[in-house]
Every structure is written in C-alpha cells, then in structure tokens.
Amino acid sequence: MSEDFLAAQRPVALRGIELPDPDTLTGPQLEGWHCALCGRRLYADQLLGTVEWTCGNRPQEVELWVCRPLCREA
C-alpha cells in the first residue's frame, strides 16, 4: 500500500481541546476503553490526540480516545 493511502486511513486528532496529563489517567483510559476526559466506557469514540506516557523507564506514545459526540468535559 502507498504511504498516501495509509496516511489517509489514520484518525485525525481533535484540535482545540487540551490533552490531559497521562499520569492522571486510569489504565482503561490509557488503553482506549474509557474516555480520556470523563472516564466513561466508550461505545462510540474519536481520537483526542497522542501523548507520551512513561511506565518505569520506558516512554511510549499513547493514543487518547474520547466520547463521540464529545462529552461535557470537552
């Protein structure tokens, strides 16, 4: 597959919403099961953005997902 096709398939992060501190999020929020803003279980979601989270000495990029439509916390 071409790089253009793959880039078009990636979700686009929401703009204008501040990303939460990943150290304050729960495991399900970091794993994309719960909304990164309100903490509720996700049934319909959208990408908020990507943050760097460090577990031990290993930094990793984590995608944060939020409610669709946006919850009140947004």
Backbone hydrogen bonds, N-H to C=O, Kabsch-Sander energy under -0.5 kcal/mol:
donor,donor_aa,acceptor,acceptor_aa,energy
6,L,2,S,-2.0
7,A,3,E,-2.5
8,A,4,D,-1.9
9,Q,5,F,-1.0
10,R,6,L,-0.8
10,R,7,A,-0.6
14,L,47,L,-1.0
18,E,16,G,-0.5
24,T,21,D,-2.0
25,L,22,P,-1.1
30,L,26,T,-2.3
31,E,27,G,-2.0
32,G,28,P,-0.5
32,G,29,Q,-0.6
33,W,28,P,-2.3
34,H,28,P,-1.7
35,C,40,R,-3.1
36,A,65,W,-2.5
39,G,35,C,-1.2
42,L,33,W,-2.7
46,Q,66,V,-1.8
48,L,64,L,-3.3
49,G,64,L,-1.3
51,V,62,V,-2.5
53,W,51,V,-0.6
53,W,60,Q,-3.0
55,C,53,W,-0.5
55,C,58,R,-2.0
56,G,54,T,-0.6
58,R,55,C,-1.8
60,Q,53,W,-2.4
62,V,51,V,-3.0
64,L,49,G,-3.2
66,V,46,Q,-2.8
68,R,44,A,-1.6
74,A,71,C,-1.4
